[in-house]
Amino acid sequence: MTRRPDRLSEAKLSEDDRVLWNLVARTAKPLKGRIAGDVPEIAAEPRPGQSQPVLAAANAAGIAKPKAQHVTHRLDEPTLDKLSKGRLPIEGRVDLHGMTQDEAYSLLFSFLHRAHAGGIRYVLVITGKGSSSGGDGVLRRAVPAWLSTPAFRPLVSSHDHAARNHGGSGALYIRLRRLRS
């Protein structure tokens, strides 16, 4: 009986199979609360004489090159539990309902900057769930992406969706970084 390789590195994969595997591995999403491992970069230029049918087949099958994803740092489960049950105080709130993205971005940045300067640790940001005509709200999708941008990174330690009693998926808990003295 033949032994199955336990690891991908032990498997006898051709270069085309390895490229296809890397394309598929990049589309995987990490489990909640887990940190995504690094997926090796695909060679930018094919080696001379190497065919392109694997890449063409992968693109035809709907495996597109993923967009540059923002880094998310999620709140740990005990902290989420304490926030939802009121054992950790939410020291500030901001409601972004009905605002344009530009207005919401400016208000969120100034609110988080003031809260951070004031030594506040946990805030609630209400984005709303979006319009009733279907689809997610623009701010509901945009705010988590903003929180991972270089402008917000010095302020925000982590964030996650709020509990139902605080707005559910239409709101976010945000943990601000501690002030450096």
C-alpha positions as YAML, in Angstrom:
chain: A
units: angstrom
residues:
- id: 1
  name: MET
  ca: [0.00, 0.00, 0.00]
- id: 2
  name: THR
  ca: [1.33, 3.45, -0.86]
- id: 3
  name: ARG
  ca: [1.69, 6.16, 1.73]
- id: 4
  name: ARG
  ca: [-0.17, 9.40, 1.09]
- id: 5
  name: PRO
  ca: [1.91, 12.52, 1.60]
- id: 6
  name: ASP
  ca: [0.82, 14.45, 4.68]
- id: 7
  name: ARG
  ca: [1.92, 17.81, 3.39]
- id: 8
  name: LEU
  ca: [1.73, 19.65, 0.12]
- id: 9
  name: SER
  ca: [5.50, 20.01, 0.12]
- id: 10
  name: GLU
  ca: [5.90, 16.23, 0.21]
- id: 11
  name: ALA
  ca: [3.54, 15.72, -2.72]
- id: 12
  name: LYS
  ca: [4.96, 15.29, -6.19]
- id: 13
  name: LEU
  ca: [3.24, 18.25, -7.86]
- id: 14
  name: SER
  ca: [4.17, 19.65, -11.20]
- id: 15
  name: GLU
  ca: [4.88, 23.37, -11.46]
- id: 16
  name: ASP
  ca: [1.49, 23.90, -13.17]
- id: 17
  name: ASP
  ca: [-0.30, 22.06, -10.34]
- id: 18
  name: ARG
  ca: [1.55, 24.14, -7.74]
- id: 19
  name: VAL
  ca: [0.56, 27.40, -9.51]
- id: 20
  name: LEU
  ca: [-3.07, 26.26, -9.69]
- id: 21
  name: TRP
  ca: [-3.02, 25.29, -6.01]
- id: 22
  name: ASN
  ca: [-1.64, 28.72, -5.05]
- id: 23
  name: LEU
  ca: [-4.44, 30.39, -7.03]
- id: 24
  name: VAL
  ca: [-7.06, 28.32, -5.22]
- id: 25
  name: ALA
  ca: [-5.42, 28.81, -1.81]
- id: 26
  name: ARG
  ca: [-5.54, 32.60, -2.23]
- id: 27
  name: THR
  ca: [-9.35, 32.50, -2.51]
- id: 28
  name: ALA
  ca: [-9.80, 30.75, 0.85]
- id: 29
  name: LYS
  ca: [-11.08, 32.84, 3.76]
- id: 30
  name: PRO
  ca: [-9.73, 32.21, 7.27]
- id: 31
  name: LEU
  ca: [-12.07, 30.94, 9.97]
- id: 32
  name: LYS
  ca: [-13.49, 33.51, 12.37]
- id: 33
  name: GLY
  ca: [-10.89, 34.50, 14.96]
- id: 34
  name: ARG
  ca: [-8.01, 32.88, 13.11]
- id: 35
  name: ILE
  ca: [-5.10, 34.64, 11.46]
- id: 36
  name: ALA
  ca: [-4.56, 33.88, 7.80]
- id: 37
  name: GLY
  ca: [-1.24, 32.27, 6.91]
- id: 38
  name: ASP
  ca: [0.88, 33.62, 4.13]
- id: 39
  name: VAL
  ca: [0.31, 32.08, 0.74]
- id: 40
  name: PRO
  ca: [3.45, 31.97, -1.39]
- id: 41
  name: GLU
  ca: [3.60, 34.49, -4.20]
- id: 42
  name: ILE
  ca: [3.10, 33.22, -7.72]
- id: 43
  name: ALA
  ca: [5.99, 33.87, -10.06]
- id: 44
  name: ALA
  ca: [5.32, 37.06, -11.98]
- id: 45
  name: GLU
  ca: [6.88, 35.80, -15.19]
- id: 46
  name: PRO
  ca: [6.63, 32.25, -16.51]
- id: 47
  name: ARG
  ca: [9.84, 30.38, -17.15]
- id: 48
  name: PRO
  ca: [10.87, 30.02, -20.80]
- id: 49
  name: GLY
  ca: [9.01, 27.20, -22.49]
- id: 50
  name: GLN
  ca: [6.35, 27.02, -19.75]
- id: 51
  name: SER
  ca: [2.83, 26.90, -21.09]
- id: 52
  name: GLN
  ca: [-0.04, 29.05, -19.82]
- id: 53
  name: PRO
  ca: [-3.01, 26.62, -20.05]
- id: 54
  name: VAL
  ca: [-3.29, 26.23, -16.27]
- id: 55
  name: LEU
  ca: [-3.64, 29.97, -15.68]
- id: 56
  name: ALA
  ca: [-6.11, 30.28, -18.56]
- id: 57
  name: ALA
  ca: [-8.14, 27.35, -17.19]
- id: 58
  name: ALA
  ca: [-8.10, 28.84, -13.69]
- id: 59
  name: ASN
  ca: [-9.36, 32.20, -14.95]
- id: 60
  name: ALA
  ca: [-12.01, 30.49, -17.09]
- id: 61
  name: ALA
  ca: [-13.19, 28.58, -14.02]
- id: 62
  name: GLY
  ca: [-13.80, 31.86, -12.18]
- id: 63
  name: ILE
  ca: [-10.67, 31.85, -10.04]
- id: 64
  name: ALA
  ca: [-9.67, 35.45, -10.46]
- id: 65
  name: LYS
  ca: [-6.67, 37.13, -8.93]
- id: 66
  name: PRO
  ca: [-7.88, 38.33, -5.52]
- id: 67
  name: LYS
  ca: [-7.97, 42.02, -4.70]
- id: 68
  name: ALA
  ca: [-5.53, 43.33, -2.15]
- id: 69
  name: GLN
  ca: [-7.37, 42.57, 1.05]
- id: 70
  name: HIS
  ca: [-7.30, 44.82, 4.05]
- id: 71
  name: VAL
  ca: [-5.91, 43.41, 7.25]
- id: 72
  name: THR
  ca: [-8.50, 42.88, 9.93]
- id: 73
  name: HIS
  ca: [-7.82, 42.42, 13.59]
- id: 74
  name: ARG
  ca: [-10.92, 40.97, 15.18]
- id: 75
  name: LEU
  ca: [-11.88, 41.24, 18.82]
- id: 76
  name: ASP
  ca: [-11.37, 38.09, 20.87]
- id: 77
  name: GLU
  ca: [-14.45, 36.14, 22.02]
- id: 78
  name: PRO
  ca: [-14.20, 36.97, 25.76]
- id: 79
  name: THR
  ca: [-14.05, 40.70, 24.96]
- id: 80
  name: LEU
  ca: [-17.01, 40.43, 22.57]
- id: 81
  name: ASP
  ca: [-18.97, 38.59, 25.25]
- id: 82
  name: LYS
  ca: [-18.18, 41.23, 27.89]
- id: 83
  name: LEU
  ca: [-19.11, 44.09, 25.55]
- id: 84
  name: SER
  ca: [-22.41, 42.50, 24.52]
- id: 85
  name: LYS
  ca: [-23.39, 41.79, 28.14]
- id: 86
  name: GLY
  ca: [-22.40, 45.25, 29.38]
- id: 87
  name: ARG
  ca: [-19.51, 44.07, 31.58]
- id: 88
  name: LEU
  ca: [-17.11, 46.22, 29.55]
- id: 89
  name: PRO
  ca: [-18.32, 49.79, 29.10]
- id: 90
  name: ILE
  ca: [-18.85, 51.28, 25.66]
- id: 91
  name: GLU
  ca: [-17.42, 54.71, 26.31]
- id: 92
  name: GLY
  ca: [-18.40, 56.42, 23.08]
- id: 93
  name: ARG
  ca: [-20.86, 56.10, 20.20]
- id: 94
  name: VAL
  ca: [-21.13, 57.61, 16.77]
- id: 95
  name: ASP
  ca: [-24.04, 57.15, 14.35]
- id: 96
  name: LEU
  ca: [-23.18, 57.37, 10.65]
- id: 97
  name: HIS
  ca: [-26.74, 56.77, 9.36]
- id: 98
  name: GLY
  ca: [-27.73, 58.81, 6.33]
- id: 99
  name: MET
  ca: [-24.27, 60.21, 5.64]
- id: 100
  name: THR
  ca: [-22.30, 60.12, 2.43]
- id: 101
  name: GLN
  ca: [-19.02, 58.23, 2.48]
- id: 102
  name: ASP
  ca: [-17.04, 61.48, 2.62]
- id: 103
  name: GLU
  ca: [-19.07, 62.81, 5.55]
- id: 104
  name: ALA
  ca: [-18.92, 59.48, 7.37]
- id: 105
  name: TYR
  ca: [-15.16, 59.13, 6.85]
- id: 106
  name: SER
  ca: [-14.47, 62.63, 8.21]
- id: 107
  name: LEU
  ca: [-16.76, 62.19, 11.21]
- id: 108
  name: LEU
  ca: [-15.41, 58.72, 12.01]
- id: 109
  name: PHE
  ca: [-11.78, 59.84, 11.80]
- id: 110
  name: SER
  ca: [-12.32, 62.90, 14.01]
- id: 111
  name: PHE
  ca: [-14.44, 60.90, 16.49]
- id: 112
  name: LEU
  ca: [-11.85, 58.13, 16.82]
- id: 113
  name: HIS
  ca: [-9.01, 60.66, 17.07]
- id: 114
  name: ARG
  ca: [-10.75, 62.53, 19.92]
- id: 115
  name: ALA
  ca: [-11.70, 59.28, 21.68]
- id: 116
  name: HIS
  ca: [-8.14, 57.96, 21.43]
- id: 117
  name: ALA
  ca: [-6.72, 61.24, 22.74]
- id: 118
  name: GLY
  ca: [-9.19, 61.04, 25.64]
- id: 119
  name: GLY
  ca: [-7.99, 57.57, 26.63]
- id: 120
  name: ILE
  ca: [-11.22, 55.83, 25.62]
- id: 121
  name: ARG
  ca: [-10.81, 52.12, 24.82]
- id: 122
  name: TYR
  ca: [-14.16, 50.84, 23.46]
- id: 123
  name: VAL
  ca: [-16.56, 52.64, 21.14]
- id: 124
  name: LEU
  ca: [-19.61, 51.68, 19.10]
- id: 125
  name: VAL
  ca: [-19.89, 52.81, 15.48]
- id: 126
  name: ILE
  ca: [-23.36, 52.51, 13.98]
- id: 127
  name: THR
  ca: [-23.24, 52.14, 10.20]
- id: 128
  name: GLY
  ca: [-26.75, 50.86, 9.57]
- id: 129
  name: LYS
  ca: [-27.59, 47.74, 7.62]
- id: 130
  name: GLY
  ca: [-28.19, 49.47, 4.32]
- id: 131
  name: SER
  ca: [-31.22, 50.12, 2.20]
- id: 132
  name: SER
  ca: [-34.24, 47.86, 2.20]
- id: 133
  name: SER
  ca: [-33.89, 47.41, -1.57]
- id: 134
  name: GLY
  ca: [-31.44, 44.57, -0.98]
- id: 135
  name: GLY
  ca: [-27.69, 44.39, -0.84]
- id: 136
  name: ASP
  ca: [-25.40, 45.52, 1.92]
- id: 137
  name: GLY
  ca: [-25.14, 49.14, 2.91]
- id: 138
  name: VAL
  ca: [-22.26, 51.15, 1.53]
- id: 139
  name: LEU
  ca: [-21.04, 52.25, 4.96]
- id: 140
  name: ARG
  ca: [-21.49, 48.76, 6.38]
- id: 141
  name: ARG
  ca: [-18.92, 47.52, 3.86]
- id: 142
  name: ALA
  ca: [-16.69, 50.61, 3.79]
- id: 143
  name: VAL
  ca: [-16.10, 51.27, 7.50]
- id: 144
  name: PRO
  ca: [-14.30, 47.96, 8.26]
- id: 145
  name: ALA
  ca: [-12.05, 48.59, 5.24]
- id: 146
  name: TRP
  ca: [-11.31, 52.13, 6.43]
- id: 147
  name: LEU
  ca: [-10.33, 50.87, 9.88]
- id: 148
  name: SER
  ca: [-7.47, 48.90, 8.32]
- id: 149
  name: THR
  ca: [-6.03, 51.79, 6.34]
- id: 150
  name: PRO
  ca: [-2.82, 53.54, 7.42]
- id: 151
  name: ALA
  ca: [-4.79, 56.59, 8.61]
- id: 152
  name: PHE
  ca: [-6.72, 54.55, 11.19]
- id: 153
  name: ARG
  ca: [-4.09, 51.96, 12.18]
- id: 154
  name: PRO
  ca: [-2.44, 54.15, 14.86]
- id: 155
  name: LEU
  ca: [-5.86, 54.57, 16.50]
- id: 156
  name: VAL
  ca: [-7.63, 51.21, 16.09]
- id: 157
  name: SER
  ca: [-6.45, 48.02, 17.77]
- id: 158
  name: SER
  ca: [-9.29, 45.73, 16.62]
- id: 159
  name: HIS
  ca: [-12.95, 45.69, 15.63]
- id: 160
  name: ASP
  ca: [-15.86, 43.31, 15.12]
- id: 161
  name: HIS
  ca: [-19.61, 43.30, 14.49]
- id: 162
  name: ALA
  ca: [-21.69, 44.31, 17.48]
- id: 163
  name: ALA
  ca: [-24.10, 42.08, 19.36]
- id: 164
  name: ARG
  ca: [-27.78, 42.20, 18.41]
- id: 165
  name: ASN
  ca: [-28.66, 44.43, 21.38]
- id: 166
  name: HIS
  ca: [-26.12, 47.03, 20.15]
- id: 167
  name: GLY
  ca: [-27.15, 47.00, 16.48]
- id: 168
  name: GLY
  ca: [-25.95, 43.61, 15.24]
- id: 169
  name: SER
  ca: [-24.39, 43.60, 11.80]
- id: 170
  name: GLY
  ca: [-25.29, 47.28, 11.38]
- id: 171
  name: ALA
  ca: [-22.82, 48.34, 14.07]
- id: 172
  name: LEU
  ca: [-19.20, 47.73, 15.03]
- id: 173
  name: TYR
  ca: [-17.36, 47.47, 18.32]
- id: 174
  name: ILE
  ca: [-13.98, 49.16, 18.05]
- id: 175
  name: ARG
  ca: [-11.12, 48.78, 20.53]
- id: 176
  name: LEU
  ca: [-8.80, 51.78, 20.40]
- id: 177
  name: ARG
  ca: [-5.09, 51.50, 21.04]
- id: 178
  name: ARG
  ca: [-3.70, 52.60, 24.37]
- id: 179
  name: LEU
  ca: [-2.01, 55.98, 24.50]
- id: 180
  name: ARG
  ca: [1.77, 55.81, 24.44]
- id: 181
  name: SER
  ca: [3.32, 57.85, 27.24]
...
